[in-house]
Amino acid sequence: MTGTPTKALAGIRVLDMTHVQSGPSATQLLAWLGADVVKLEAPTGDITRKQLRDLPDVDSLYFTMLNCNKRSITLNTKTERGKEILTELIRRSDVMVENFGPGAVDRMGFTWDRVKEINPRIVYASIKGFGDGPYTNFKAYEVVAQAMGGSMSTTGFEDGPPLATGAQIGDSGTGVHAVAGILAALFQRERTGRGQRVNVAMQHAVLNLCRVKLRDQQRLAHGPLAEYPNEDFGEEVPRSGNASGGGQPGWAVRCAPGGPNDYVYVIVQPVGWKPITELIGRPELAEDPEWATPEARLPKLNKMFQLIEEWSATLPKWEVLERLNAHNIPCGPILSTKEIIEDASLAANEMVVRVPHPERGEFVTVGSPLKLSDSPVEVTGSPLLGEHNEEVYVGELGLGDEELRLLKSNGVI
C-alpha cells in the first residue's frame, strides 16, 4: 500500500475507475497526497498503456506518467461475479472516481443511489465533458474542452485562427478541480458522516481558468480594452497574441540567435520603464511625454515592444534575463521542453523526477506540484496491469487462491 502514517491522506482508499488523462491525473494527485489508490482496469487495461508507445510491448509514457503511486487490479464489471466484487470494493472505499461516458456506470447498475446504499460514506466523483444540457452527450477531448470553455477563441494572434494551448487545461486542469471537490467532500464527511456526489465537467474547468476573458467581455461594453495591443474591437474579446491579459503590458521579445524558443517574456511596469530605456539605449524616452507614462505608452504597445526587441534580439536570452532581473523587471525565458527536462532547479525541487520501472528501466515524469511540509511525496512507478490482483483480492477481500485462479480463467479478472 502506498499510504503511510506520514501522509496527508493516509488511510483513505480510492477506487480509481478512470482512464486516459483527466481522471488518472486526479487520482495520481490523491496518491501523492498519501491515499491508497487502487486502479481498477478492464482485463485489457487502460487504453493509454498501448497508446503513443516509444518501446514495443511496454507501458507507454502516456500511461506511466499519469499512474504513479497506484496499485492495479483487473475486473470485468460486465460479469455477475465482477459486479459482486465491485460492490465489495465500493463498500471498502472512501472515494470512487470515474470518467466514463455519461451514464456508463449507471448502466453497469451502479447509480449514485445504489452506490450510497452500498456505502453511505463514499465520495463518488465523476469527470465528464459537459454539464447537463445540449452538450451532455458530446464526446469530450482535451481540445474540444478548450474550444468550448473559452480558451481557443482567445488564444492566438488577431489575424490567425483560434489556437489550442499546449497546457492540458481540459484534462489535467479538470483533474485538479476534481481533487479540490473530493478533498472538500472528505472534509465535510468529517462533520456529517456522509459521503456525497462530486461532478466536474471539462468545459466548466476550462471556463474557470478563462475567467479573465469573461471579465474583459463585460468590460468591452464600455469601450476598447486599452491594455490589449489590438486596434479594432468588435463584440467579443479578440485574440491578442502574447499580451499579458493583466494590468501591466507584457510581450515575448526575440533574442539571439533567433531559434524557435529564443524569447524572453517581459512585463513593463511603470517603475520599470526608466531602467528599460537605459538598457535599450534610449534613455531620452524616460522623460519624453510621448513615452513617459503608462497612459502615453498604452496606445503604442506594439512599438514599445518593438523597441525592446531591437535590443533583446542582439543578445542570448539568458543574458537578456540577467540584465532585466538586475533592475527587478518582471521577465522569464521561454523554456523549451528540452530545457525543462534538463533544468537542474526543477530536478532539485522534485518537479522533474526519474522513476524506476520494471520493464522500461526508468522514465522521467513530472513530480507533485503540491508541497506539504508534513506529507512529503516520493514518486514511485506506475503499476503493471493487474499487478496487485492477488494482494487486493486474496489479501484484502479474502478470496481464496483457487477462486482467484477461476476468476482469471473465466475472464472476470
Salt bridges, closest charged atoms under 4 A:
ASP16 OD2 - LYS70 NZ 3.27
ASP36 OD2 - ARG13 NE 2.87
ASP36 OD2 - ARG71 NH2 2.78
GLU41 OE2 - ARG49 NH2 2.63
ASP46 OD2 - LYS39 NZ 3.04
ASP54 OD1 - ARG360 NH2 2.71
ASP59 OD2 - ARG49 NH1 2.59
GLU84 OE1 - ARG81 NH1 2.91
GLU88 OE1 - ARG91 NH1 2.84
GLU88 OE2 - ARG92 NE 2.81
ASP94 OD1 - ARG189 NH2 3.08
GLU98 OE2 - LYS128 NZ 2.75
ASP113 OD1 - LYS116 NZ 3.80
GLU117 OE2 - ARG114 NH1 2.74
ASP216 OD1 - ARG215 NE 2.78
ASP216 OD1 - ARG219 NH1 2.76
GLU227 OE2 - ARG219 NH1 2.93
GLU278 OE2 - LYS274 NZ 2.85
GLU284 OE2 - ARG282 NE 2.69
GLU290 OE1 - LYS300 NZ 3.84
GLU319 OE2 - ARG323 NH2 2.55
GLU339 OE1 - LYS317 NZ 2.94
GLU342 OE2 - LYS338 NZ 3.16
GLU362 OE1 - ARG354 NH1 3.40
GLU387 OE2 - HIS388 NE2 3.90
GLU391 OE2 - ARG71 NH1 2.52
GLU396 OE1 - ARG13 NH2 2.54
GLU396 OE2 - ARG71 NH1 2.86
GLU402 OE2 - ARG405 NH2 2.56
GLU403 OE2 - ARG81 NH2 2.70
